[in-house]
Amino acid sequence: MKKKARRIIVFAVLCLGLLSLFLHLPFVRKAVLDRALGAAERRFGFAIEASSLRYNLFRLEFTLNGISLRRPGEPDLPPLLTAERIHARVPVLLLFGKKIHFKELNVQGPKITIFRDE
């Protein structure tokens, strides 16, 4: 009985390790970035772009690089917000709720553009 339980635990750990490796592959990160940006655009109503996404699912850390936020349908105007990098750490409870909470949020190289229509 002990051998069977040990085999199940070893198998589960191996499966989690392989899943983790798969989720951290570059093409998977790109797909996650595309889906996350699409969801954020629908939720907040802005056109959002980012050059890359890096994450660590064990530490629940996420880093976006080359971010720009602009009003939809106005590609000729400069972005409302750009940032070189945004790094966030989220609590485990975020995975179970609908509100966004951060343990830590760092923005590097932010630039806000304010313009007015005449």
N, C-alpha and C positions, 0 to 999 in steps of 0.2 A: 504494500500500500504506500509506503514511504517513497519507493522508487517512482511509482506512477505520479504522485504529487510533485516530486522533484522534477520529473520530465515535463509536466504541465507548466510549472513555473519557468523552467529554462526555455521552453517553447514560447511562452508569453513574452518573456524578456527579449528573446531573439526577434519576435515579430514586432515589438515596439521599437527595437533598435533599427530594424530594416525600414519601418514606416518613417521613423525620424530621418534616416538617411535620404529616403525618397523625397520627403517634404522639403528638404534643404537643397535639392538639386536646382541648378540655375533655371531650367525651363519651368519647373514647378513654381519657383519664386516669381517668375514673370507672369505666369497664369494667375497666381494669387494677387499680385499687384494689379493686374487688369481688372479682376473681379472686385477687389477692394475699392479701386478708384471709381468703378461704375456704380457700386453701392453708395459710396460717399456722394457722388454727383447726384444721384437720385434723391438721397436723403436731404442734402443741404442746398441743392439747386445751383451749384457752381460747377464750371468746367475745371477739373483738377488734373494736373499732369505731374508725373514724377519720373525721374530717369531710372531709379532702381529702388528695390526694397530688400532689406536684409532683416532676418528675424532669428530669434533663438526661442523655440517653443518651450524649452525646459525652464528658462529664466523669464519667459513672457516679456521679451524685449523686442522692439520693432524700430527700424531705422529707415526713413525715407530720405532719398537724396534727390537734389534738383527739382524742388517742388515749385509749382506755380498754380495760382488760383485766379480764375477770371470769371467775369459774368458770361453766361452762355449767349451765343449769338453775336458776340462782339470780338471777333478775333483780331481786328485792327487796333483795338485799344490795348494799352499795356496791362499786364496782369495786376490785379488788386494786391496780391501778396506773392512774394517769392521768398524762398529760403534755400540756403545751401543744403541744410540737413535738419531733420526733425527726428529726435530720438525719444521713444516713450517706453516706460515700463508700466505694465498694468497688473492689477491684483487678480488673483485666481477667480474671485467672485465675479469679475467682469464677464467671464465665460458663461455665466448663468443668468445674467441680467440684460436689460435692454438699454440702460443708461451707460454712458461712457465715463469711466473714472480712470485717473492716472495716479500711479504711485510717484512717477517722475515724468516730467516733460521738458525737454531741452530743445530750443530752436537756435540754430547757428546761422548767422548771416541773413537775418530777416530784412525784408525791404517791403514797405507798404507804399503803394502809389495812390494818391488821392487826386481826383480830377473832377471837374464839374462840367455839366452840359450847359452850353450858352444858347 
